[in-house]
Amino acid sequence: MEHIDQGEESRRLQEFYARMSESELRAVADEGYDLAELARYALQGEISRRGLSIELRNAPVDDFDPTGLDLCKILGVTSSSEASLAVGLLNSAGIPAYLGPDHIESVGAFKGEFEDGVEIHVRKEDLMRAHEVIDPYFPVRPEDRYEHICVCPKCHAPDITFQNLDAAWVDGLRADSKFNWTCDACGHHWKDDGFEREP
């Protein structure tokens, strides 16, 4: 088993939290019960250093109601290890993540089965930043890219329709494809590589 240098890990965490905004620190603190002791210590140190009135949550909130959130699917996972990695990456970046149809905030509290796939959602305003965090670890398959479209790039309405696919061919092989979309709200038409992120 690889030995972790506690001092080096502590410095890494301090630098990581020092780069976060106040709202990001608040989001991570809300998930404080899922953090390792070293991470909790580093997070609390950064909060104290800035003089912020943020408390680390020690347990999940039982009365969480996700119905008021505007959520978008960020990816689907098929195992608890994938879910833990994805949720951990998002939470570490200050992005709340919600698992399954009941939008559970903690992987440990999720009681469903992963075999058929479980969706992870984020708030619409976090979608672009969430992709930056998740995509290096969970590359988007071309056939699944349409699932990541949530908003029109012009008016940001979620009422969008896939029209067709333009496929480009070079020497008998498909070299590139463009997806054609229409916004039902404003009538805007656009093409992209498979998903449009919120600006």
N, C-alpha and C positions, 0 to 999 in steps of 0.2 A: 504494500500500500504506500502511495506517495505521501511523504511527509509535507505538511503545509506549514510554512513559516508564518507563525502568528503575527509577528511584527510587520512583515511585508504585506500580509493580507489586511492588517489593520490600516496601514498606510494607503493601500489601494482603495479600500472602502471609504476612507476619509476624503481622498481625492475625488472619488466617484460622487459622493453626496455633496461635496463642495461645488460641483458643476451644476447641480440641480437648482431649479427655481423654487420659490417658496411653495407654489401649488404642487409641484412634483414631490417635494419633501412631505407635504401634508398627505398626498395620496399614498406614499410609501408608509408613512406612520399609521395610516388607517389599516394597513395590512401588517402592522408590527408583530402580531402574534405568529406570523409565518416566518419571521426572520430568525436567523441564527443569532446566538448571543453576541458574537463579535460584530455582526452587522447592526444589531440593536444598539450596541454601545457606540459605534461610529456614527450612526444616525442621530442618536441623542446628543452626541458631542457637537455635531454640526448645527443642530437646532439650538442648542445652548449658546454656541459661538455667535450665532446671528441674533440671539435674544428673541426668538420667536415663541409664541404661545401655542405650541403644538404638542399634543400628548400622544405617545405611542399606544395604540389600541392593544390590549392584552387578550382579547377574545373577539370572535366574530359578532357582529350585530345580528340578533335574532329576528328583528322586525324589518329587515331589509326588504324593500318593495321595488323590484326592477321595472314595474309597469310604466313609470314616468320617464325612463331613460330612452334615448334615441340610440339604439344599438345597431351595429353592423357586424356581420361575420368576418373574422380575420383569418381563420383556418379551421379545418377539421382534424381531429386526432383520433388514433385508434388504440391508444394504450395510456395507462396512467403515467408512465414515464414521459411520454410525449407531452401530455397535459401538464405535468409538473414543470418540464423544461419551458414550455411556452408561457405558462402563467408566471413562472419565476422570472423569465426574461422581461415580460411586460411589467410586472410589479416592480422589479428592480429599476426600471426606467420611469417609474411613477405613473404607469398606465394601469388603471383598474381593468381586470379581465373577468369575464362571466362565463361560466361553464354550463353547457347543456341547456335544455329547454326551460329549466327553472332558474337559470342564471345564477348558479352557485358561485360564490366568491372564492372558495377554498377547495383545492383538489381533494384534500383529506375529507371534506364534508360531502363530496359528490358520491351518491350511492348507486348511480346507473352503471350500465355496461358499456365498455369501450369498443367491443368487437365490431359493431356496425357503424362506428364513427360517432364522435361527439363534437359538436360545434363549440368554438370559443368565440365570444363576442367582445367587442370594445365599444366605447362611446364613439359616435360619429365624429366628434371633434378630435378624437385621438387616432383616427384611422390612419392618416398619412404617417404619423410618427411611429405608430405600432408596426406598420409595414417595414419601416427602416430598421426596427429592432428585430422583427421576426424573420424577414425574408432571407437573411444570410444562413439561418438555421433550418428553415422550412421553405425550400424553393417551391414556387407556385408551378404546378403542372399546367401546360397550355390548355388542356381540356377543362380545367377548373377555374381558369382566369375570370370567366364571366361571373362567377359567384362573388367576386370581390368588388363588383361595381355596386356602389351605394348611392352616388349622387351625380347629378348633371354638373359638368365642369363650369357651366355658365351661370345657372340659377341655383345650383346646389339642391334641387328637388330630387327626391328618391324615385320619382315616377319615370323610369327610363325603360326603353324597350330595345332588345337586341334585334337588329334588322337582318344582317347577313355577314358573311365572311369573305373578304377579298384575299385570295391566295395568289402569291407570286411564284412563278416557276422558273428555274434556271437549269438548263440541260436535263429536263425531265424530272427534276427534284424540286419539292416545295422549299423555297428559300426563305420566304417571309410571309406573314399573314397580317391583315388588318381587319379589326372588328368594327362594324358599322353600328352606330347607336342613334337613337332619337329620344329626346326628352318630351314626354307627354304633357308636361306642365308649360314649357316655353317654346317648344318646337325646335329647339337647337339640335343640329345634326353634327356628329363628330366621328372620327376614327381613332383607334388606339391599338396598342399591342395586346389588349385583352382585359385590362382593368384600368379604370380612371380613379385616381385618388383625389381626395378632397384637397383643394389648394390651401 
